[in-house]
Amino acid sequence: MLNAVDQALVNDLTGAPSSAQRRALAKIITLLESTRMDHRKRADEVLNTLLPKTGKSFRLGISGVPGVGKSTLIETLGLYLIEKGHRVAVLAIDPSSSLSGGSILGDKTRMERLSVLDKAFIRPSPSSCTLGGVAEKTREAMLVAEAAGFDVVIVETVGVGQSEIAVAGMTDMFLLLQLPNAGDDLQAIKKGVMEIADLIMINKVDIDPDAAMRAQLFITSSLRLLGFQGNPDHASHDQEYWHPTVMTLSALEGNGVPELWEKILHFQKLQNANGKLQSRRKQQSGAWMWDRIDAGLKNAFQNHPAVQTLLPGLSAEVNQGTMAASVAARRLLEAMGHEFF
């Protein structure tokens, strides 16, 4: 049962677009990101209340190395979509320092034109050292944005490399942004982020058109090779299924953005028609549950009284080399009342 404060937030969030709705959206996401136990219980109630109003947006994940132009593309695409009548929410994940734990949260400053529009909402969040390029509460924040009526939700990842694939497990389409001179044909066929991308865009074609064309050819041929050894749908020629595509554009100049959106709409149409979109979201919901179970078990382990008692001494022995790390881990798990490995 929601308390009066949270009920008022939900009412503002699900009401007509207004400044009150934007405040409610920001406050609910902050509540979701809180580590306080009482806040987490409140956030669970709010999320369950909002759940019937979610699922009506198109979820787009965008990844790529730092400097590839993710923020520029998102702003240009967002401005284009708002002109088309859409409401766009951007969840930008900023890397957190492994030393201080802090984040700059500066992605919003790169989207100064988009951030001032009423039909846009931009929320920078710290990754808090969560692996995979997204924040711990990105999925929940995405649902809240959907409940507020944003029909396009874009998740911009940290941008760290080839293992950044978590965003593909929470969005309808995974777009990978590449630079024209990002590597040779060997680099293009490396597995990881490349083989799960639904759409690959070669950005900054205005700087070096020839290099962009070469990159497009390399990656297109590589995707065919990966398709034969990976996803069987990608290897087939059945036009009822989506096949990963490589395109070029200039996010800075806006060239290629209308074509990008047309390609996204085509993807959405195919995935809806063949049932892949619905099955993908069901799989993502199941994976999300297990992610939260993993996080909850780790938190319970770290806060267990017996573990806290033994941890300093066992850690010292491991650091001194007098006890194997695997032995110390087993003893800590046994202290919690479980036997593992």
C-alpha positions as CSV (number, residue, x, y, z in Angstrom):
1,M,0.0,0.0,0.0
2,L,1.4,3.4,-1.0
3,N,1.8,6.1,1.5
4,A,0.4,9.6,0.8
5,V,3.7,11.0,-0.5
6,D,4.3,8.1,-2.9
7,Q,0.7,8.1,-4.1
8,A,1.0,11.8,-4.9
9,L,4.2,11.1,-6.9
10,V,2.4,8.3,-8.8
11,N,-0.6,10.6,-9.6
12,D,1.7,13.3,-10.9
13,L,3.7,10.9,-12.9
14,T,0.8,9.3,-14.6
15,G,-1.1,12.6,-15.2
16,A,-0.8,15.0,-18.1
17,P,2.7,16.2,-19.2
18,S,3.8,19.0,-16.9
19,S,6.5,20.3,-14.7
20,A,5.0,18.3,-11.8
21,Q,5.3,15.1,-13.9
22,R,9.0,15.8,-14.6
23,R,9.6,16.3,-10.9
24,A,7.8,13.1,-10.0
25,L,9.8,11.2,-12.6
26,A,13.1,12.5,-11.2
27,K,12.0,11.8,-7.6
28,I,10.9,8.3,-8.3
29,I,14.1,7.4,-10.1
30,T,16.1,8.9,-7.2
31,L,14.0,6.7,-4.8
32,L,14.7,3.6,-7.0
33,E,18.5,4.4,-6.9
34,S,18.6,4.8,-3.1
35,T,20.4,2.1,-1.1
36,R,18.4,2.7,2.0
37,M,16.2,-0.4,2.9
38,D,13.1,1.7,3.6
39,H,13.5,3.5,0.3
40,R,13.8,0.2,-1.5
41,K,10.6,-1.1,0.0
42,R,8.8,2.1,-1.0
43,A,10.3,1.9,-4.5
44,D,9.0,-1.7,-4.9
45,E,5.5,-0.6,-4.1
46,V,5.7,2.3,-6.5
47,L,7.1,0.1,-9.3
48,N,4.4,-2.5,-8.9
49,T,1.7,0.2,-9.0
50,L,3.1,1.7,-12.2
51,L,3.7,-1.7,-13.9
52,P,0.3,-1.8,-15.7
53,K,1.2,1.5,-17.4
54,T,4.6,0.3,-18.8
55,G,5.6,-1.5,-21.9
56,K,4.2,0.8,-24.5
57,S,7.5,2.5,-25.5
58,F,10.2,1.5,-27.9
59,R,13.4,0.8,-26.0
60,L,16.6,1.6,-27.8
61,G,20.1,0.9,-26.4
62,I,23.1,2.7,-27.8
63,S,26.7,1.7,-27.1
64,G,30.1,2.5,-28.5
65,V,33.6,3.5,-27.4
66,P,34.1,6.8,-25.7
67,G,34.3,9.6,-28.2
68,V,32.3,7.8,-30.9
69,G,29.5,10.4,-30.7
70,K,26.8,8.6,-28.7
71,S,25.5,11.8,-27.0
72,T,25.6,13.7,-30.3
73,L,23.6,11.0,-32.0
74,I,21.1,10.8,-29.2
75,E,20.5,14.6,-29.3
76,T,20.2,14.7,-33.1
77,L,17.9,11.7,-33.1
78,G,15.9,13.0,-30.1
79,L,15.3,16.4,-31.8
80,Y,14.2,14.6,-35.0
81,L,11.8,12.4,-33.0
82,I,10.2,15.2,-31.1
83,E,9.6,17.0,-34.4
84,K,7.7,13.8,-35.4
85,G,5.5,14.1,-32.3
86,H,7.3,11.6,-30.0
87,R,8.3,12.1,-26.4
88,V,11.8,11.0,-25.7
89,A,13.4,9.9,-22.4
90,V,17.2,9.4,-22.3
91,L,18.9,7.4,-19.5
92,A,22.6,8.2,-19.8
93,I,24.9,6.0,-17.7
94,D,28.1,7.8,-16.5
95,P,31.2,5.8,-15.4
96,S,31.9,5.8,-11.6
97,S,35.4,6.2,-10.2
98,S,36.8,2.9,-8.8
99,L,38.7,5.0,-6.3
100,S,36.3,7.6,-5.0
101,G,33.0,6.1,-6.3
102,G,32.0,9.5,-7.8
103,S,30.7,10.3,-11.2
104,I,30.7,13.5,-13.3
105,L,27.2,13.0,-14.7
106,G,28.0,15.3,-17.5
107,D,26.2,13.7,-20.4
108,K,23.2,16.1,-20.1
109,T,25.5,19.0,-20.8
110,R,26.3,17.5,-24.2
111,M,22.6,17.6,-25.1
112,E,21.9,21.2,-24.4
113,R,19.3,21.6,-27.2
114,L,17.4,18.5,-26.3
115,S,17.5,19.0,-22.6
116,V,15.4,22.2,-22.7
117,L,12.5,20.7,-24.6
118,D,9.3,19.7,-22.7
119,K,8.9,16.5,-24.7
120,A,12.4,15.3,-23.6
121,F,13.7,14.0,-20.3
122,I,17.4,13.3,-19.7
123,R,18.5,11.5,-16.6
124,P,22.3,10.9,-16.0
125,S,22.9,8.1,-13.5
126,P,26.2,6.7,-12.1
127,S,27.2,3.2,-13.1
128,S,28.4,2.6,-9.5
129,C,30.9,0.2,-11.0
130,T,28.2,-2.1,-12.2
131,L,29.5,-4.2,-15.1
132,G,28.0,-4.2,-18.6
133,G,27.9,-0.4,-19.2
134,V,24.6,0.3,-17.4
135,A,23.5,1.2,-13.9
136,E,21.9,-1.1,-11.4
137,K,18.5,0.5,-11.6
138,T,18.4,1.3,-15.3
139,R,15.6,-1.2,-16.0
140,E,13.4,0.3,-13.3
141,A,14.1,3.8,-14.5
142,M,13.1,2.8,-18.0
143,L,9.7,1.5,-16.7
144,V,9.0,4.7,-14.8
145,A,9.7,6.7,-17.9
146,E,7.3,4.6,-19.9
147,A,4.6,5.0,-17.2
148,A,5.1,8.8,-17.6
149,G,4.1,8.4,-21.3
150,F,7.5,8.7,-23.0
151,D,7.1,6.5,-26.1
152,V,10.8,6.3,-27.0
153,V,13.3,5.4,-24.2
154,I,17.0,5.6,-25.1
155,V,19.7,4.0,-22.9
156,E,23.2,5.4,-23.5
157,T,25.8,3.1,-22.0
158,V,29.1,4.0,-20.4
159,G,31.0,3.0,-23.5
160,V,33.9,0.9,-22.4
161,G,34.5,-1.8,-25.0
162,Q,33.6,-5.2,-26.5
163,S,32.1,-6.7,-23.4
164,E,29.4,-4.0,-22.9
165,I,26.4,-6.1,-23.6
166,A,24.1,-5.7,-20.6
167,V,22.0,-3.0,-22.4
168,A,21.0,-5.6,-25.1
169,G,19.3,-7.5,-22.3
170,M,17.0,-4.7,-21.4
171,T,16.1,-3.0,-24.7
172,D,14.2,-3.8,-27.8
173,M,17.0,-2.9,-30.2
174,F,20.7,-2.6,-29.6
175,L,22.5,-0.1,-31.7
176,L,26.3,-0.1,-31.8
177,L,28.1,3.1,-32.9
178,Q,31.5,2.7,-34.5
179,L,34.2,5.0,-35.8
180,P,35.4,4.9,-39.4
181,N,38.9,3.9,-38.4
182,A,38.1,1.7,-35.5
183,G,40.1,-1.3,-36.7
184,D,40.7,-3.7,-39.6
185,D,38.7,-6.6,-40.8
186,L,40.1,-8.8,-38.0
187,Q,38.8,-6.4,-35.4
188,A,35.4,-6.4,-37.2
189,I,34.9,-10.1,-36.7
190,K,35.8,-10.3,-33.0
191,K,33.0,-11.7,-31.0
192,G,31.3,-9.9,-28.1
193,V,29.4,-6.8,-28.6
194,M,29.5,-7.0,-32.4
195,E,27.6,-10.3,-32.6
196,I,24.6,-9.2,-30.5
197,A,24.2,-5.8,-32.2
198,D,20.9,-5.4,-34.1
199,L,22.1,-2.3,-36.0
200,I,25.6,-0.9,-36.4
201,M,26.1,2.7,-37.4
202,I,29.4,4.1,-38.7
203,N,29.5,7.6,-37.3
204,K,31.5,10.7,-38.4
205,V,31.2,9.8,-42.1
206,D,31.7,13.6,-42.7
207,I,35.3,13.3,-41.6
208,D,36.5,10.4,-43.8
209,P,33.8,9.1,-46.2
210,D,36.2,6.5,-47.7
211,A,37.2,5.1,-44.3
212,A,33.5,4.9,-43.4
213,M,32.7,3.0,-46.5
214,R,35.6,0.5,-45.9
215,A,34.4,0.0,-42.3
216,Q,30.9,-0.6,-43.6
217,L,32.1,-3.3,-46.0
218,F,34.3,-5.0,-43.4
219,I,31.6,-5.1,-40.8
220,T,28.9,-6.2,-43.2
221,S,30.9,-9.2,-44.4
222,S,31.8,-10.0,-40.8
223,L,28.2,-10.0,-39.7
224,R,27.4,-12.6,-42.4
225,L,30.2,-14.8,-41.0
226,L,29.0,-14.4,-37.4
227,G,25.5,-15.1,-38.5
228,F,26.4,-18.5,-39.9
229,Q,28.1,-19.5,-36.6
230,G,25.7,-17.7,-34.2
231,N,22.1,-16.7,-34.4
232,P,20.3,-19.0,-36.9
233,D,17.8,-16.3,-37.7
234,H,20.6,-14.0,-38.8
235,A,22.1,-16.6,-41.1
236,S,18.8,-17.3,-42.9
237,H,17.4,-15.2,-45.8
238,D,13.9,-15.2,-44.4
239,Q,12.6,-11.6,-44.8
240,E,10.2,-12.1,-41.9
241,Y,13.2,-11.9,-39.5
242,W,15.5,-9.0,-38.9
243,H,19.0,-9.2,-40.1
244,P,21.7,-7.0,-38.5
245,T,22.5,-4.0,-40.8
246,V,25.4,-1.6,-41.1
247,M,24.8,2.0,-42.0
248,T,26.7,5.3,-42.1
249,L,25.8,8.7,-40.8
250,S,27.0,12.0,-39.5
251,A,25.4,12.6,-36.1
252,L,26.9,16.1,-36.0
253,E,25.4,17.2,-39.3
254,G,22.3,15.1,-39.0
255,N,22.9,13.3,-42.3
256,G,21.5,9.7,-42.2
257,V,19.3,10.2,-39.1
258,P,15.9,10.0,-41.0
259,E,17.2,6.8,-42.6
260,L,18.2,5.5,-39.2
261,W,14.7,6.0,-37.8
262,E,13.1,4.4,-40.8
263,K,15.4,1.4,-40.2
264,I,14.4,1.3,-36.6
265,L,10.7,1.4,-37.5
266,H,11.2,-1.5,-39.9
267,F,12.9,-3.5,-37.2
268,Q,10.0,-2.8,-34.8
269,K,7.4,-3.8,-37.5
270,L,9.2,-7.1,-38.2
271,Q,9.8,-7.9,-34.5
272,N,6.1,-7.3,-33.7
273,A,4.9,-9.3,-36.6
274,N,7.0,-12.4,-35.9
275,G,6.6,-12.3,-32.1
276,K,10.3,-11.7,-31.4
277,L,9.7,-8.5,-29.6
278,Q,7.3,-10.0,-27.1
279,S,9.5,-13.1,-26.5
280,R,12.5,-10.9,-26.1
281,R,10.9,-8.8,-23.4
282,K,9.7,-12.0,-21.6
283,Q,13.2,-13.3,-21.5
284,Q,14.5,-10.0,-20.3
285,S,12.0,-9.9,-17.4
286,G,13.2,-13.4,-16.3
287,A,16.9,-12.4,-16.6
288,W,16.1,-9.2,-14.6
289,M,14.6,-11.2,-11.8
290,W,17.8,-13.4,-11.5
291,D,20.0,-10.3,-11.6
292,R,18.1,-8.9,-8.6
293,I,18.4,-12.3,-6.9
294,D,22.2,-12.2,-7.4
295,A,22.4,-8.7,-6.1
296,G,20.2,-9.5,-3.1
297,L,22.2,-12.7,-2.2
298,K,25.5,-10.7,-2.4
299,N,24.1,-8.0,-0.1
300,A,22.7,-10.6,2.3
301,F,26.1,-12.3,2.4
302,Q,28.1,-9.2,3.1
303,N,25.7,-8.2,5.9
304,H,25.5,-11.6,7.6
305,P,26.8,-11.3,11.2
306,A,28.9,-14.5,11.0
307,V,30.5,-13.4,7.7
308,Q,31.3,-9.9,9.1
309,T,33.0,-11.6,12.1
310,L,35.2,-13.9,10.1
311,L,35.9,-11.7,7.1
312,P,38.7,-9.5,8.6
313,G,40.8,-12.5,9.8
314,L,40.3,-14.6,6.6
315,S,41.0,-11.6,4.4
316,A,44.3,-11.0,6.3
317,E,45.3,-14.6,5.8
318,V,44.5,-14.5,2.1
319,N,46.5,-11.3,1.7
320,Q,49.5,-12.8,3.6
321,G,49.4,-15.9,1.5
322,T,48.7,-18.3,4.3
323,M,45.3,-19.4,3.1
324,A,44.0,-20.0,-0.5
325,A,41.3,-17.6,-1.6
326,S,39.0,-20.5,-2.5
327,V,39.4,-22.0,1.0
328,A,38.5,-18.6,2.6
329,A,35.5,-18.2,0.3
330,R,34.2,-21.6,1.3
331,R,34.5,-20.9,5.0
332,L,32.7,-17.6,4.6
333,L,29.9,-19.3,2.7
334,E,29.7,-22.1,5.3
335,A,29.5,-19.5,8.0
336,M,26.3,-18.2,6.3
337,G,24.8,-21.7,6.6
338,H,25.4,-22.9,3.1
339,E,27.7,-25.3,1.4
340,F,29.1,-24.4,-2.0
341,F,31.7,-25.9,-4.4
